[in-house]
Amino acid sequence: MIQFPEIMAVTGQAAPNRKQTAEPLPYAGFSLRVVAFILDVMVTASMFALFVAFAGLQILLRTDWGDTTSDGANWTGLAITLSFLLFLPWYFIATWWWKGQTLGMMAVHIAVTDRDGNHLSFLQAFLRTLVYPLSFLPLCTGFATIWFDRESRALHDMLASTVVVELP
């Protein structure tokens, strides 16, 4: 059982190096999660811009700075740009599995854990990333459960057995 060394478990267990029992961490509400999401959109949009810039550079280098035409250069540029679609899920899987937080979550001091307050397993991070888009369909109704669930979980949290907590 791996636990966050810097945070206490959701169940009220103290971090391994503490002797006293700590208060359970509060569940993150809708507003904090929205701010983290907006920040993550900004981060991923910036990453997409880097992929597009690299693709554009490849096209310029392969066409003598636009003096010649090359279908191969265009296909290479398109392949580089589309490779972002492979990179995007791995950003979420890796950050949730490694640290329990994306960059947006780090900024607003929230983290995703399993229901016992432990780090996510690779499978949980993968599953959470896979089902995350379901919360947006239809009309973001998968997020409405945050207001009604005792643990403030969205649909993807319920399906992946995770919770989002506020960090001290």
C-alpha positions in Angstrom: 0.0 0.0 0.0 1.7 3.2 -1.2 0.6 6.4 0.4 1.3 10.0 -0.4 4.2 10.9 2.0 3.1 14.5 2.1 -0.6 14.1 2.6 -2.8 12.2 4.9 -5.1 9.4 3.7 -8.7 10.2 3.1 -9.7 7.6 5.7 -8.1 9.7 8.5 -4.9 7.6 8.7 -1.8 9.6 9.2 1.1 9.6 6.9 3.5 6.8 7.7 6.0 9.0 9.5 3.5 10.7 11.9 2.4 9.3 15.2 -0.9 11.1 15.8 -4.1 10.5 14.0 -4.9 13.2 11.5 -8.1 14.7 10.3 -9.4 13.3 7.0 -8.8 15.5 4.0 -11.9 17.2 2.6 -13.2 16.3 -0.8 -12.5 18.8 -3.6 -15.6 20.6 -4.7 -16.8 21.5 -8.1 -15.2 25.0 -8.3 -11.7 23.8 -7.5 -12.0 21.0 -10.0 -13.2 23.5 -12.7 -10.3 25.8 -12.1 -7.9 22.8 -12.3 -9.5 21.7 -15.5 -9.2 25.2 -17.1 -5.5 25.3 -16.1 -5.0 21.8 -17.6 -6.7 22.9 -20.8 -4.2 25.8 -21.0 -1.3 23.4 -20.4 -2.4 20.9 -23.0 -3.2 23.7 -25.5 0.4 24.9 -25.0 1.7 21.4 -25.6 -0.4 21.2 -28.7 1.1 24.5 -29.9 4.6 22.9 -29.5 3.6 19.9 -31.6 2.2 22.1 -34.3 5.3 24.3 -34.2 7.5 21.3 -34.5 5.4 20.0 -37.4 5.6 23.4 -39.1 9.4 23.4 -38.7 9.6 20.0 -40.3 7.6 21.2 -43.3 9.8 24.3 -43.7 13.0 22.3 -43.5 11.8 19.6 -46.0 10.6 22.2 -48.5 13.6 24.5 -48.4 11.7 27.1 -46.4 8.7 27.0 -48.6 10.5 27.2 -52.0 9.5 23.7 -53.1 6.5 21.6 -52.6 6.5 18.2 -51.0 3.6 15.9 -50.2 5.9 13.9 -47.9 6.6 17.0 -45.8 2.9 17.7 -45.4 2.2 14.1 -44.4 5.1 14.3 -41.9 3.7 17.5 -40.5 0.3 16.0 -40.2 1.6 12.9 -38.5 3.5 15.0 -35.9 0.4 17.0 -35.2 -1.8 13.9 -34.9 0.8 12.3 -32.6 -0.5 14.8 -30.0 -3.6 12.7 -29.8 -1.5 9.8 -28.5 0.4 12.1 -26.2 -2.6 13.7 -24.5 -3.9 10.6 -22.7 -0.4 9.7 -21.5 -0.1 13.1 -19.9 -3.0 12.4 -17.6 -2.2 8.7 -17.0 1.4 9.5 -16.1 0.7 12.5 -13.9 -2.1 10.8 -12.0 -0.1 7.6 -11.6 3.2 9.3 -10.6 2.0 12.2 -8.5 -1.8 12.0 -8.2 -2.0 15.4 -9.7 -1.9 17.1 -13.1 -0.2 20.5 -13.3 -3.6 22.2 -13.0 -4.4 20.1 -9.9 -1.0 21.1 -8.4 -1.8 24.8 -8.8 -5.1 24.5 -6.9 -3.8 22.0 -4.3 -6.0 19.0 -5.1 -5.1 15.4 -5.7 -6.7 12.3 -7.0 -6.4 9.2 -4.8 -8.1 5.8 -4.5 -11.0 5.7 -2.0 -8.5 4.7 0.8 -6.2 7.7 0.2 -3.5 5.8 -1.6 -1.7 6.6 -4.9 -3.6 5.4 -8.0 -2.4 2.2 -9.6 -1.4 2.4 -13.2 -4.7 0.6 -14.0 -6.8 3.1 -12.1 -5.0 6.0 -13.8 -5.5 4.4 -17.2 -9.2 3.6 -16.5 -9.8 7.2 -15.1 -8.3 8.6 -18.3 -10.3 6.3 -20.5 -13.7 7.1 -18.9 -13.0 10.8 -18.3 -14.6 11.8 -21.6 -17.9 10.1 -20.5 -18.4 12.8 -17.9 -18.7 15.4 -20.7 -21.5 13.5 -22.5 -24.2 14.6 -22.8 -23.8 18.2 -21.8 -21.4 17.5 -19.0 -24.0 15.6 -16.9 -21.3 13.3 -15.6 -20.0 16.2 -13.5 -23.4 16.9 -11.9 -22.9 14.0 -9.5 -20.2 16.0 -7.7 -23.1 18.0 -6.1 -25.0 15.0 -5.0 -22.4 12.4 -4.1 -21.2 12.2 -0.5 -17.6 12.0 -1.7 -18.0 14.7 -4.4 -17.2 12.2 -7.2 -17.9 12.7 -10.8 -19.0 9.8 -13.1 -15.4 9.0 -14.1 -14.4 9.0 -10.4 -17.2 6.5 -9.6 -16.2 4.2 -12.5 -12.5 4.3 -11.6 -13.0 4.1 -7.8 -11.2 7.4 -7.2 -11.8 10.6 -5.2 -10.4 14.1 -5.5 -9.3 15.6 -2.2 -8.1 19.1 -1.1 -4.5 19.2 0.1 -3.5 21.2 3.1 
